[in-house]
Amino acid sequence: MASKPKTTGAVVRKAAKSRRDLLSVSRPPLLVDGSDQEFRALVHDLMAFSHHLEACRDGFGARVGLTGVQYEIFMVVRAADVADEARRLGVSQVAERLHRSGAFITLEVNKLVAKKILKKSSDPSDGRRVILQLDTVGERIAQTLAPVQQQVNDVLFAYLDRARFKQLRALASALATSGDRASALVQYLVREADSHAA
């Protein structure tokens, strides 16, 4: 019976290099013992939680006849209304907060205005600027949704104590910003690949 050939150091190094080439991330802080398995698990957990967030968002919206995106816009404007009248927002601020294009937000805002959920007003400090506020229907929706939001969100974020909440709030904000850059990069790489394939 022939003996198996011995694996040389060069073959081992080549195999190790090929495994590194297949990693989905290269930054050392995101690798555990040279593996991206924990990173992949994190991404899958974040995706799962994202699906749950979207399901809850869409459910809140459906309860009052809004799409998920319209619900998000409504909530951003409502939060500014509740927090401080001086913080009332225009379309560009809502788009920035939701990481969406101004044109898209404008279309959805106009639908909400037509339903008397939002209203457009002139900014008292700058008559050229239009600000968004809750209209009569929007005020009623806010009161209708609050008990449902409290019940669902208390379950959705039950794991968080005050310290974890502060940490997650900071991390989520930072990840949203890096997400903008990553989205732009992947769109560029796809366009580049398409141009080479053409």
C-alpha positions in Angstrom: 0.0 0.0 0.0 1.5 3.3 -1.1 2.0 5.9 1.6 0.4 9.3 1.3 2.7 12.0 0.1 3.8 14.4 2.9 2.4 17.9 2.8 5.2 20.3 2.4 5.4 23.7 4.2 4.8 25.5 0.9 1.6 23.6 0.3 0.4 24.4 3.8 1.2 28.1 3.3 -0.5 28.1 -0.1 -3.7 26.5 1.4 -3.6 29.1 4.3 -3.3 31.9 1.8 -6.2 30.7 -0.3 -8.4 30.5 2.8 -7.4 34.1 3.7 -8.3 35.1 0.1 -11.8 33.7 0.7 -12.5 35.7 3.9 -15.4 38.2 3.6 -13.5 40.8 5.7 -9.8 41.6 6.1 -9.7 44.0 9.1 -7.9 42.2 12.0 -10.4 43.4 14.7 -13.2 41.6 12.8 -11.3 38.3 12.6 -11.2 35.7 15.4 -8.1 33.4 15.1 -7.9 34.4 11.5 -11.4 33.4 10.8 -14.4 35.5 9.6 -17.0 33.1 11.1 -17.9 35.3 14.0 -18.1 38.3 11.6 -20.5 36.3 9.4 -22.6 35.3 12.4 -22.8 39.0 13.4 -23.9 40.0 9.9 -26.6 37.3 9.8 -27.9 38.3 13.3 -28.0 42.0 12.2 -29.8 41.0 9.0 -32.3 39.0 11.1 -32.9 41.9 13.4 -33.2 44.2 10.4 -36.0 42.0 9.0 -37.8 42.2 12.4 -37.4 46.0 12.5 -38.9 46.2 9.0 -41.7 43.9 9.9 -42.6 46.0 13.0 -42.3 49.2 11.0 -44.5 47.9 8.2 -47.0 46.6 10.8 -47.2 50.0 12.5 -47.7 51.7 9.2 -50.3 49.2 8.0 -52.3 49.7 11.2 -52.9 53.3 10.1 -52.9 52.9 6.3 -49.3 53.9 5.7 -46.4 52.2 3.9 -43.4 51.4 6.0 -41.4 54.3 4.5 -44.3 56.7 5.0 -44.5 55.6 8.7 -40.7 56.3 9.0 -41.2 59.8 7.6 -44.2 60.4 9.8 -42.2 59.4 12.9 -39.2 61.5 12.1 -41.4 64.6 11.8 -43.4 63.7 14.9 -40.2 63.3 16.9 -39.0 66.7 15.9 -42.5 68.2 16.7 -42.5 66.6 20.2 -38.9 67.4 21.1 -38.7 71.0 20.3 -40.6 73.3 17.9 -37.3 74.9 16.9 -36.1 71.5 15.5 -38.9 71.2 13.0 -37.6 69.7 9.8 -37.7 70.2 6.1 -37.5 67.5 3.4 -33.7 67.6 3.2 -33.4 67.0 6.9 -35.8 64.1 6.8 -34.0 62.6 3.9 -30.7 63.0 5.7 -32.1 61.4 8.9 -33.4 58.4 6.9 -30.4 58.1 4.6 -32.7 58.5 1.5 -32.7 60.8 -1.5 -34.4 64.1 -1.3 -36.4 63.4 -4.4 -37.8 60.1 -3.0 -38.7 61.7 0.4 -40.4 64.6 -1.5 -42.7 62.2 -3.3 -43.7 60.4 -0.1 -44.1 63.6 1.8 -46.5 64.9 -0.9 -48.6 61.8 -0.4 -48.7 62.3 3.4 -49.7 66.0 2.8 -52.5 64.9 0.5 -53.8 62.7 3.3 -53.6 65.5 5.8 -51.1 63.5 7.9 -48.4 66.2 7.4 -48.6 69.8 6.5 -46.0 72.2 4.9 -45.5 75.6 6.5 -43.1 78.5 6.0 -40.3 78.6 8.5 -40.9 81.7 10.7 -37.2 82.4 10.8 -36.7 81.9 7.0 -39.7 82.4 4.7 -37.9 80.6 1.9 -37.7 77.4 3.8 -40.6 74.9 4.1 -40.9 72.9 7.3 -43.0 69.8 8.0 -45.4 69.4 10.8 -48.1 67.0 11.8 -51.5 67.8 10.4 -54.9 66.9 12.0 -54.9 63.3 10.8 -51.3 62.9 11.8 -52.1 64.1 15.3 -54.8 61.4 15.6 -52.5 58.7 14.2 -49.8 59.6 16.7 -52.3 59.0 19.6 -53.6 55.8 18.0 -50.1 54.3 17.5 -48.5 55.2 20.8 -49.9 52.3 22.9 -49.1 49.8 20.1 -45.6 51.1 19.7 -44.9 51.0 23.4 -46.0 47.3 23.6 -44.0 46.1 20.6 -40.9 48.2 21.2 -40.6 47.1 24.8 -40.4 43.5 23.5 -38.2 44.3 20.6 -35.6 46.0 22.7 -36.2 44.0 26.0 -32.5 43.0 26.1 -31.2 46.6 26.5 -30.5 48.2 29.9 -29.5 51.9 30.0 -25.8 51.2 29.5 -26.4 48.9 26.5 -28.9 51.3 25.1 -26.3 54.1 25.1 -23.7 51.8 23.5 -26.0 50.6 20.8 -27.3 54.1 20.1 -23.7 55.3 19.4 -22.8 52.2 17.5 -25.9 52.3 15.3 -25.3 55.9 14.4 -21.7 55.2 13.4 -22.7 52.1 11.4 -25.4 54.0 9.6 -22.7 56.5 8.4 -20.2 53.7 7.4 -23.2 52.0 5.7 -23.7 55.0 3.5 -20.1 54.8 2.3 -20.3 51.0 1.9 -23.5 51.3 -0.2 -21.9 53.9 -2.5 -18.8 51.6 -2.8 -20.7 48.5 -3.8 -22.8 50.4 -6.3 -19.6 51.7 -7.8 -18.0 48.2 -8.0 -21.2 46.8 -9.6 -21.2 49.6 -12.2 -17.5 49.0 -12.8 -18.0 45.3 -13.3 -20.9 45.9 -15.7 -18.8 48.3 -17.8 -16.0 45.7 -18.1 -18.5 43.0 -19.0 -20.1 45.1 -21.7 
